[in-house]
Amino acid sequence: MKILAATTNAGKISEFKQALKDFPLELFPLQDLGSYPRIVEDGKNFEENALKKGRALAEYSGNLALADDSGLEVTALGGEPGILSARFGGEQGNDRKNNELLLHRLMGIPSTAREGRFVCVLALCEPPARGGRHWLFRGVCDGRIASAPRGENGFGYDPLFIFLPLNKTFAELDPETKCRVSHRGKALAQLKRELPFLGIIT
């Protein structure tokens, strides 16, 4: 069974593959299509954006598509950057600019008031020719925003997001541990539990 990983983010694709390695699935990246439509992420929440991407790319490719929309919500910033996390710094996918702006916006705020949470919504979508069904899976991980980057692993805001039970940023965790405790890991765990019962694995 082939599933399109409906993202160009190499870090997300790696986490998808790690989580689903025990299933009889062939997960292939968006780039393998050669060309593909650019999806405008104009939804009001993570669910709408994930579903829009998943449906559009399932229809375009004719394959099952697994789309992800995720982001960081910081309490002191009223929930920002939220669904704009990937382009918070003004340039899509520029991790350095995003992290720099986040630190700037939190300047002067004490560590005890730097709560945040990562949110991930996965949308698994069938192409219309196969029925057009979809399934949503949501994961949340609470933490705190560091005052400076720590760690070399991960991507996005991982160097700034402290997972409090281990007192380490996501960038300080090994991939297996991060996949177990993270927002995306929790959403993928839901998908793994449900996958055998969805009637799509042959």
Stockholm file with secondary structure:
# STOCKHOLM 1.0

chainA/1-202         MKILAATTNAGKISEFKQALKDFPLELFPLQDLGSYPRIVEDGKNFEENALKKGRALAEYSGNLALADDSGLEVTALGGEPGILSARFGGEQGNDRKNNELLLHRLMGIPSTAREGRFVCVLALCEPPARGGRHWLFRGVCDGRIASAPRGENGFGYDPLFIFLPLNKTFAELDPETKCRVSHRGKALAQLKRELPFLGIIT
#=GR chainA/1-202 SS CEEEECCCCHHHHHHHHHHTTTSSCEEEEGGGGSSCCCCCCCCSSHHHHHHHHHHHHHHHHSSEEEEEEEEEEEGGGTTCBGGGGGGTTSSTTCHHHHHHHHHHHTTTCCGGGCEEEEEEEEEEECCGGGTCCEEEEEEEEEEEECSSCCCSSSSTTGGGEEETTTTEEGGGSCHHHHHHHSHHHHHHHHHHHHGGGTTCCC
#=GC SS_cons         CEEEECCCCHHHHHHHHHHTTTSSCEEEEGGGGSSCCCCCCCCSSHHHHHHHHHHHHHHHHSSEEEEEEEEEEEGGGTTCBGGGGGGTTSSTTCHHHHHHHHHHHTTTCCGGGCEEEEEEEEEEECCGGGTCCEEEEEEEEEEEECSSCCCSSSSTTGGGEEETTTTEEGGGSCHHHHHHHSHHHHHHHHHHHHGGGTTCCC
//
